[in-house]
Amino acid sequence: MSLEFLNKLKKDNKEIRREQNKRYRQKNREILNLKKQRTYYKESLEKKQEKIRIN
């Protein structure tokens, strides 16, 4: 899909866009969850490292 098409779709019909997003999230649920986990663990690691530096 081209970016122009998506931008036009977003403006023209929000309901269709919502359905597209929903299908994308369902299809890529595992990948999205792994990204969230990675972000969480990265932040957690940074906090631990900062604690160690302070002490």
PDB file with one MODEL, atoms N, CA, C and O in Angstrom:
MODEL        1
ATOM      1  N   MET A   1       0.841  -1.190   0.000  1.00  0.00           N
ATOM      2  CA  MET A   1       0.000   0.000   0.000  1.00  0.00           C
ATOM      3  C   MET A   1       0.876   1.239   0.000  1.00  0.00           C
ATOM      4  O   MET A   1       1.884   1.314   0.703  1.00  0.00           O
ATOM      5  N   SER A   2       0.478   2.185  -0.785  1.00  0.00           N
ATOM      6  CA  SER A   2       1.255   3.412  -0.830  1.00  0.00           C
ATOM      7  C   SER A   2       0.851   4.332   0.310  1.00  0.00           C
ATOM      8  O   SER A   2      -0.266   4.271   0.823  1.00  0.00           O
ATOM      9  N   LEU A   3       1.772   5.168   0.681  1.00  0.00           N
ATOM     10  CA  LEU A   3       1.527   6.101   1.766  1.00  0.00           C
ATOM     11  C   LEU A   3       0.418   7.092   1.398  1.00  0.00           C
ATOM     12  O   LEU A   3      -0.394   7.471   2.242  1.00  0.00           O
ATOM     13  N   GLU A   4       0.397   7.494   0.164  1.00  0.00           N
ATOM     14  CA  GLU A   4      -0.647   8.434  -0.283  1.00  0.00           C
ATOM     15  C   GLU A   4      -2.028   7.803  -0.127  1.00  0.00           C
ATOM     16  O   GLU A   4      -2.979   8.450   0.312  1.00  0.00           O
ATOM     17  N   PHE A   5      -2.116   6.533  -0.495  1.00  0.00           N
ATOM     18  CA  PHE A   5      -3.389   5.831  -0.371  1.00  0.00           C
ATOM     19  C   PHE A   5      -3.841   5.781   1.087  1.00  0.00           C
ATOM     20  O   PHE A   5      -5.004   6.042   1.393  1.00  0.00           O
ATOM     21  N   LEU A   6      -2.922   5.447   1.974  1.00  0.00           N
ATOM     22  CA  LEU A   6      -3.276   5.358   3.391  1.00  0.00           C
ATOM     23  C   LEU A   6      -3.688   6.714   3.956  1.00  0.00           C
ATOM     24  O   LEU A   6      -4.627   6.798   4.748  1.00  0.00           O
ATOM     25  N   ASN A   7      -3.001   7.755   3.559  1.00  0.00           N
ATOM     26  CA  ASN A   7      -3.361   9.092   4.040  1.00  0.00           C
ATOM     27  C   ASN A   7      -4.741   9.494   3.558  1.00  0.00           C
ATOM     28  O   ASN A   7      -5.528  10.065   4.313  1.00  0.00           O
ATOM     29  N   LYS A   8      -5.035   9.198   2.302  1.00  0.00           N
ATOM     30  CA  LYS A   8      -6.350   9.515   1.758  1.00  0.00           C
ATOM     31  C   LYS A   8      -7.423   8.696   2.473  1.00  0.00           C
ATOM     32  O   LYS A   8      -8.487   9.215   2.811  1.00  0.00           O
ATOM     33  N   LEU A   9      -7.141   7.441   2.695  1.00  0.00           N
ATOM     34  CA  LEU A   9      -8.088   6.568   3.371  1.00  0.00           C
ATOM     35  C   LEU A   9      -8.362   7.062   4.783  1.00  0.00           C
ATOM     36  O   LEU A   9      -9.506   7.067   5.237  1.00  0.00           O
ATOM     37  N   LYS A  10      -7.333   7.468   5.459  1.00  0.00           N
ATOM     38  CA  LYS A  10      -7.479   7.963   6.829  1.00  0.00           C
ATOM     39  C   LYS A  10      -8.419   9.163   6.868  1.00  0.00           C
ATOM     40  O   LYS A  10      -9.243   9.290   7.774  1.00  0.00           O
ATOM     41  N   LYS A  11      -8.291  10.028   5.892  1.00  0.00           N
ATOM     42  CA  LYS A  11      -9.137  11.221   5.856  1.00  0.00           C
ATOM     43  C   LYS A  11     -10.555  10.890   5.412  1.00  0.00           C
ATOM     44  O   LYS A  11     -11.524  11.430   5.945  1.00  0.00           O
ATOM     45  N   ASP A  12     -10.668  10.001   4.434  1.00  0.00           N
ATOM     46  CA  ASP A  12     -11.963   9.730   3.824  1.00  0.00           C
ATOM     47  C   ASP A  12     -12.879   8.872   4.695  1.00  0.00           C
ATOM     48  O   ASP A  12     -14.055   9.191   4.877  1.00  0.00           O
ATOM     49  N   ASN A  13     -12.335   7.793   5.226  1.00  0.00           N
ATOM     50  CA  ASN A  13     -13.216   6.870   5.930  1.00  0.00           C
ATOM     51  C   ASN A  13     -12.502   6.266   7.135  1.00  0.00           C
ATOM     52  O   ASN A  13     -11.721   5.323   7.007  1.00  0.00           O
ATOM     53  N   LYS A  14     -12.783   6.818   8.282  1.00  0.00           N
ATOM     54  CA  LYS A  14     -12.100   6.380   9.502  1.00  0.00           C
ATOM     55  C   LYS A  14     -12.485   4.970   9.914  1.00  0.00           C
ATOM     56  O   LYS A  14     -11.677   4.260  10.514  1.00  0.00           O
ATOM     57  N   GLU A  15     -13.690   4.558   9.608  1.00  0.00           N
ATOM     58  CA  GLU A  15     -14.132   3.212   9.983  1.00  0.00           C
ATOM     59  C   GLU A  15     -13.339   2.140   9.233  1.00  0.00           C
ATOM     60  O   GLU A  15     -12.928   1.143   9.827  1.00  0.00           O
ATOM     61  N   ILE A  16     -13.127   2.337   7.956  1.00  0.00           N
ATOM     62  CA  ILE A  16     -12.315   1.391   7.183  1.00  0.00           C
ATOM     63  C   ILE A  16     -10.906   1.340   7.743  1.00  0.00           C
ATOM     64  O   ILE A  16     -10.311   0.268   7.856  1.00  0.00           O
ATOM     65  N   ARG A  17     -10.383   2.483   8.087  1.00  0.00           N
ATOM     66  CA  ARG A  17      -9.027   2.557   8.650  1.00  0.00           C
ATOM     67  C   ARG A  17      -8.950   1.801   9.978  1.00  0.00           C
ATOM     68  O   ARG A  17      -7.975   1.097  10.239  1.00  0.00           O
ATOM     69  N   ARG A  18      -9.962   1.947  10.800  1.00  0.00           N
ATOM     70  CA  ARG A  18     -10.005   1.215  12.071  1.00  0.00           C
ATOM     71  C   ARG A  18      -9.985  -0.288  11.838  1.00  0.00           C
ATOM     72  O   ARG A  18      -9.285  -1.028  12.530  1.00  0.00           O
ATOM     73  N   GLU A  19     -10.765  -0.729  10.853  1.00  0.00           N
ATOM     74  CA  GLU A  19     -10.806  -2.159  10.527  1.00  0.00           C
ATOM     75  C   GLU A  19      -9.453  -2.647  10.021  1.00  0.00           C
ATOM     76  O   GLU A  19      -9.024  -3.750  10.358  1.00  0.00           O
ATOM     77  N   GLN A  20      -8.786  -1.838   9.220  1.00  0.00           N
ATOM     78  CA  GLN A  20      -7.447  -2.206   8.739  1.00  0.00           C
ATOM     79  C   GLN A  20      -6.488  -2.347   9.908  1.00  0.00           C
ATOM     80  O   GLN A  20      -5.725  -3.310   9.983  1.00  0.00           O
ATOM     81  N   ASN A  21      -6.529  -1.396  10.810  1.00  0.00           N
ATOM     82  CA  ASN A  21      -5.653  -1.436  11.980  1.00  0.00           C
ATOM     83  C   ASN A  21      -5.932  -2.666  12.832  1.00  0.00           C
ATOM     84  O   ASN A  21      -5.014  -3.317  13.330  1.00  0.00           O
ATOM     85  N   LYS A  22      -7.198  -2.967  12.986  1.00  0.00           N
ATOM     86  CA  LYS A  22      -7.589  -4.126  13.778  1.00  0.00           C
ATOM     87  C   LYS A  22      -7.052  -5.410  13.158  1.00  0.00           C
ATOM     88  O   LYS A  22      -6.513  -6.264  13.861  1.00  0.00           O
ATOM     89  N   ARG A  23      -7.199  -5.545  11.837  1.00  0.00           N
ATOM     90  CA  ARG A  23      -6.675  -6.734  11.149  1.00  0.00           C
ATOM     91  C   ARG A  23      -5.161  -6.811  11.280  1.00  0.00           C
ATOM     92  O   ARG A  23      -4.604  -7.886  11.499  1.00  0.00           O
ATOM     93  N   TYR A  24      -4.508  -5.681  11.147  1.00  0.00           N
ATOM     94  CA  TYR A  24      -3.044  -5.653  11.288  1.00  0.00           C
ATOM     95  C   TYR A  24      -2.620  -6.110  12.683  1.00  0.00           C
ATOM     96  O   TYR A  24      -1.702  -6.919  12.823  1.00  0.00           O
ATOM     97  N   ARG A  25      -3.283  -5.597  13.703  1.00  0.00           N
ATOM     98  CA  ARG A  25      -2.937  -5.976  15.078  1.00  0.00           C
ATOM     99  C   ARG A  25      -3.187  -7.458  15.327  1.00  0.00           C
ATOM    100  O   ARG A  25      -2.400  -8.114  16.009  1.00  0.00           O
ATOM    101  N   GLN A  26      -4.279  -7.990  14.779  1.00  0.00           N
ATOM    102  CA  GLN A  26      -4.563  -9.414  14.949  1.00  0.00           C
ATOM    103  C   GLN A  26      -3.518 -10.259  14.247  1.00  0.00           C
ATOM    104  O   GLN A  26      -3.032 -11.249  14.794  1.00  0.00           O
ATOM    105  N   LYS A  27      -3.178  -9.862  13.039  1.00  0.00           N
ATOM    106  CA  LYS A  27      -2.215 -10.615  12.242  1.00  0.00           C
ATOM    107  C   LYS A  27      -0.833 -10.582  12.878  1.00  0.00           C
ATOM    108  O   LYS A  27      -0.119 -11.584  12.851  1.00  0.00           O
ATOM    109  N   ASN A  28      -0.448  -9.459  13.443  1.00  0.00           N
ATOM    110  CA  ASN A  28       0.902  -9.266  13.960  1.00  0.00           C
ATOM    111  C   ASN A  28       0.941  -9.176  15.482  1.00  0.00           C
ATOM    112  O   ASN A  28       1.840  -8.560  16.053  1.00  0.00           O
ATOM    113  N   ARG A  29      -0.029  -9.787  16.124  1.00  0.00           N
ATOM    114  CA  ARG A  29      -0.143  -9.707  17.582  1.00  0.00           C
ATOM    115  C   ARG A  29       1.137 -10.158  18.283  1.00  0.00           C
ATOM    116  O   ARG A  29       1.612  -9.494  19.204  1.00  0.00           O
ATOM    117  N   GLU A  30       1.689 -11.277  17.849  1.00  0.00           N
ATOM    118  CA  GLU A  30       2.884 -11.809  18.511  1.00  0.00           C
ATOM    119  C   GLU A  30       4.065 -10.833  18.375  1.00  0.00           C
ATOM    120  O   GLU A  30       4.779 -10.576  19.344  1.00  0.00           O
ATOM    121  N   ILE A  31       4.257 -10.310  17.197  1.00  0.00           N
ATOM    122  CA  ILE A  31       5.359  -9.363  16.971  1.00  0.00           C
ATOM    123  C   ILE A  31       5.157  -8.109  17.810  1.00  0.00           C
ATOM    124  O   ILE A  31       6.104  -7.619  18.424  1.00  0.00           O
ATOM    125  N   LEU A  32       3.946  -7.589  17.845  1.00  0.00           N
ATOM    126  CA  LEU A  32       3.670  -6.383  18.622  1.00  0.00           C
ATOM    127  C   LEU A  32       3.902  -6.623  20.108  1.00  0.00           C
ATOM    128  O   LEU A  32       4.444  -5.763  20.802  1.00  0.00           O
ATOM    129  N   ASN A  33       3.491  -7.789  20.596  1.00  0.00           N
ATOM    130  CA  ASN A  33       3.710  -8.113  22.006  1.00  0.00           C
ATOM    131  C   ASN A  33       5.198  -8.243  22.320  1.00  0.00           C
ATOM    132  O   ASN A  33       5.654  -7.803  23.375  1.00  0.00           O
ATOM    133  N   LEU A  34       5.947  -8.841  21.412  1.00  0.00           N
ATOM    134  CA  LEU A  34       7.387  -8.967  21.624  1.00  0.00           C
ATOM    135  C   LEU A  34       8.066  -7.604  21.637  1.00  0.00           C
ATOM    136  O   LEU A  34       9.003  -7.382  22.404  1.00  0.00           O
ATOM    137  N   LYS A  35       7.604  -6.705  20.804  1.00  0.00           N
ATOM    138  CA  LYS A  35       8.154  -5.343  20.803  1.00  0.00           C
ATOM    139  C   LYS A  35       7.886  -4.654  22.134  1.00  0.00           C
ATOM    140  O   LYS A  35       8.760  -3.982  22.681  1.00  0.00           O
ATOM    141  N   LYS A  36       6.673  -4.824  22.651  1.00  0.00           N
ATOM    142  CA  LYS A  36       6.328  -4.235  23.942  1.00  0.00           C
ATOM    143  C   LYS A  36       7.191  -4.818  25.052  1.00  0.00           C
ATOM    144  O   LYS A  36       7.687  -4.091  25.912  1.00  0.00           O
ATOM    145  N   GLN A  37       7.368  -6.142  25.025  1.00  0.00           N
ATOM    146  CA  GLN A  37       8.206  -6.796  26.032  1.00  0.00           C
ATOM    147  C   GLN A  37       9.633  -6.280  25.959  1.00  0.00           C
ATOM    148  O   GLN A  37      10.253  -5.990  26.983  1.00  0.00           O
ATOM    149  N   ARG A  38      10.141  -6.171  24.758  1.00  0.00           N
ATOM    150  CA  ARG A  38      11.517  -5.705  24.578  1.00  0.00           C
ATOM    151  C   ARG A  38      11.681  -4.293  25.129  1.00  0.00           C
ATOM    152  O   ARG A  38      12.675  -3.997  25.793  1.00  0.00           O
ATOM    153  N   THR A  39      10.731  -3.438  24.862  1.00  0.00           N
ATOM    154  CA  THR A  39      10.777  -2.075  25.373  1.00  0.00           C
ATOM    155  C   THR A  39      10.753  -2.075  26.898  1.00  0.00           C
ATOM    156  O   THR A  39      11.519  -1.355  27.538  1.00  0.00           O
ATOM    157  N   TYR A  40       9.879  -2.877  27.468  1.00  0.00           N
ATOM    158  CA  TYR A  40       9.774  -2.960  28.926  1.00  0.00           C
ATOM    159  C   TYR A  40      11.088  -3.434  29.542  1.00  0.00           C
ATOM    160  O   TYR A  40      11.585  -2.829  30.492  1.00  0.00           O
ATOM    161  N   TYR A  41      11.650  -4.512  29.003  1.00  0.00           N
ATOM    162  CA  TYR A  41      12.893  -5.057  29.558  1.00  0.00           C
ATOM    163  C   TYR A  41      14.063  -4.107  29.367  1.00  0.00           C
ATOM    164  O   TYR A  41      14.945  -4.019  30.221  1.00  0.00           O
ATOM    165  N   LYS A  42      14.069  -3.405  28.258  1.00  0.00           N
ATOM    166  CA  LYS A  42      15.131  -2.430  28.012  1.00  0.00           C
ATOM    167  C   LYS A  42      15.068  -1.304  29.045  1.00  0.00           C
ATOM    168  O   LYS A  42      16.091  -0.918  29.611  1.00  0.00           O
ATOM    169  N   GLU A  43      13.875  -0.783  29.288  1.00  0.00           N
ATOM    170  CA  GLU A  43      13.713   0.269  30.296  1.00  0.00           C
ATOM    171  C   GLU A  43      14.087  -0.240  31.682  1.00  0.00           C
ATOM    172  O   GLU A  43      14.733   0.462  32.460  1.00  0.00           O
ATOM    173  N   SER A  44      13.677  -1.455  31.977  1.00  0.00           N
ATOM    174  CA  SER A  44      13.995  -2.052  33.272  1.00  0.00           C
ATOM    175  C   SER A  44      15.507  -2.195  33.439  1.00  0.00           C
ATOM    176  O   SER A  44      16.049  -1.883  34.499  1.00  0.00           O
ATOM    177  N   LEU A  45      16.165  -2.652  32.423  1.00  0.00           N
ATOM    178  CA  LEU A  45      17.620  -2.812  32.463  1.00  0.00           C
ATOM    179  C   LEU A  45      18.310  -1.462  32.671  1.00  0.00           C
ATOM    180  O   LEU A  45      19.249  -1.348  33.460  1.00  0.00           O
ATOM    181  N   GLU A  46      17.834  -0.450  31.956  1.00  0.00           N
ATOM    182  CA  GLU A  46      18.426   0.887  32.093  1.00  0.00           C
ATOM    183  C   GLU A  46      18.260   1.416  33.519  1.00  0.00           C
ATOM    184  O   GLU A  46      19.173   2.038  34.062  1.00  0.00           O
ATOM    185  N   LYS A  47      17.114   1.173  34.116  1.00  0.00           N
ATOM    186  CA  LYS A  47      16.882   1.610  35.496  1.00  0.00           C
ATOM    187  C   LYS A  47      17.840   0.899  36.451  1.00  0.00           C
ATOM    188  O   LYS A  47      18.415   1.524  37.343  1.00  0.00           O
ATOM    189  N   LYS A  48      18.007  -0.403  36.259  1.00  0.00           N
ATOM    190  CA  LYS A  48      18.923  -1.167  37.107  1.00  0.00           C
ATOM    191  C   LYS A  48      20.348  -0.677  36.953  1.00  0.00           C
ATOM    192  O   LYS A  48      21.078  -0.551  37.936  1.00  0.00           O
ATOM    193  N   GLN A  49      20.747  -0.398  35.716  1.00  0.00           N
ATOM    194  CA  GLN A  49      22.097   0.092  35.460  1.00  0.00           C
ATOM    195  C   GLN A  49      22.303   1.457  36.108  1.00  0.00           C
ATOM    196  O   GLN A  49      23.375   1.746  36.640  1.00  0.00           O
ATOM    197  N   GLU A  50      21.291   2.274  36.060  1.00  0.00           N
ATOM    198  CA  GLU A  50      21.382   3.605  36.675  1.00  0.00           C
ATOM    199  C   GLU A  50      21.519   3.481  38.194  1.00  0.00           C
ATOM    200  O   GLU A  50      22.295   4.213  38.809  1.00  0.00           O
ATOM    201  N   LYS A  51      20.780   2.573  38.791  1.00  0.00           N
ATOM    202  CA  LYS A  51      20.879   2.335  40.236  1.00  0.00           C
ATOM    203  C   LYS A  51      22.294   1.915  40.608  1.00  0.00           C
ATOM    204  O   LYS A  51      22.846   2.380  41.605  1.00  0.00           O
ATOM    205  N   ILE A  52      22.871   1.045  39.812  1.00  0.00           N
ATOM    206  CA  ILE A  52      24.224   0.554  40.073  1.00  0.00           C
ATOM    207  C   ILE A  52      25.226   1.699  39.974  1.00  0.00           C
ATOM    208  O   ILE A  52      26.141   1.787  40.793  1.00  0.00           O
ATOM    209  N   ARG A  53      25.070   2.570  38.992  1.00  0.00           N
ATOM    210  CA  ARG A  53      25.971   3.716  38.820  1.00  0.00           C
ATOM    211  C   ARG A  53      25.898   4.663  39.998  1.00  0.00           C
ATOM    212  O   ARG A  53      26.915   5.198  40.437  1.00  0.00           O
ATOM    213  N   ILE A  54      24.692   4.873  40.511  1.00  0.00           N
ATOM    214  CA  ILE A  54      24.504   5.797  41.637  1.00  0.00           C
ATOM    215  C   ILE A  54      25.178   5.228  42.887  1.00  0.00           C
ATOM    216  O   ILE A  54      25.799   5.975  43.643  1.00  0.00           O
ATOM    217  N   ASN A  55      25.067   3.952  43.107  1.00  0.00           N
ATOM    218  CA  ASN A  55      25.663   3.320  44.299  1.00  0.00           C
ATOM    219  C   ASN A  55      27.095   3.089  44.027  1.00  0.00           C
ATOM    220  O   ASN A  55      27.810   2.566  44.882  1.00  0.00           O
TER     221      ASN A  55
ENDMDL
END
